[in-house]
Amino acid sequence: MNRMKVLIFIQPKEKIKILMKKIYNKLFLFALAFTAVLAGCSDDDSLSHTNVTPVGSLYAPKEDAYFNLESVATVVFEWEAAKAEDNGVVLYEVVFDEESGDFSDPIYKVMSDKNGFSRTATLSASTLNRIAEMAGVERGEVGRLKWTVLSSKGIIVQNSADARVVEVKRFIAPDNLYLTGTATEAGEDLGNALVMKKIDDIIFEIHTSLKPGEYYFATEQGGTPDTYYIKDDKLFADGKNTHAGEQQVYRIRINFATKDVAVTEIEAVELWFAPTESFIHELTYAGNGIWEKLGAAVEFKQEDWGRDERYKFRFTVNNGSGSSEEWFGSTNADNQRPAENEDPSYWYMVPVSNDRWANSFKFADAVDNNTSDIQVIFNTTVPEYTHSVTPN
């Protein structure tokens, strides 16, 4: 009986050893096979999943197509699809050069639409104007730009053998633009004319008040500048406008490419306090594109996790067809409370949604249960539209 017990005990153990040996042998053979595959791969084979073909043909614009950038809003570039060796997606980039260039050092690159995945690239007149400027084309002159398309999967880049030339006429947009006249905050002395903010190559903007009187736009603060006025929401040369209504605050935006002008009344600027879902302060216009609330009392809201201090701003505007809202907040979706030496960019204001929390700023610790001077600054004294909160 004892021997039988020993045999019964040993037999399963031997089976386990045999089974484990078989598993080990299979794993060993698999490892050898995998190593052999890796060893047999050349450098080119290991990168085969990154290979793409060059773009074959460029479709649009046609060769020598002409665009007056003052009369078009956008230009669409289109081309034939490239193919990826792994049948995956391909990324595209449009490159521009001078007509005599070979794209070895292009003057401009831009990803195609849909973050580089589309076979089209939609470029604004402003962007093409900037590219033409890089190519040495003077304002108001016609220049020729060569373009082609690069294809890749992010590593190996293929340059299309096809290239085309487009002709573009740059619009005549001044380097600077000023607002002056008896209706303006600075009066009719041209030397004191208000500086308009240059949003990009073709768009100027100013936030200011107008009172009864005349106003016009000038390209310089002295001498004999080019001057412009507004008629039927368009910009025309050599004239003046008359403001006959009450003194109001406006945003005036001028597009020199399309000659469109938008004059929007700013009816109110309010501080939105997200924790209580309420507007706790309305800011008063103080001149020079600044709204302020001096001695503004702020009390954070106590929550289970701490004290909430998030805020942003709502502008109520009217473009002539009724009131609407424009929200301004942080470039960040979420923020920490600002430090004493916080970078000025923390307070930059950009258009955001009316979401209760998203893109809110946070007050500093010293603001809680205190009064502060709050300013919204939309003028050219700051690099970007911004605001300040100064505890008293």
Summary of the structure (lengths in Angstrom):
residues: 392
radius of gyration: 32.4
end to end distance: 97.6
largest distance: 123.1
contacts: 1119
relative contact order: 0.09
helix: 18%
strand: 43%
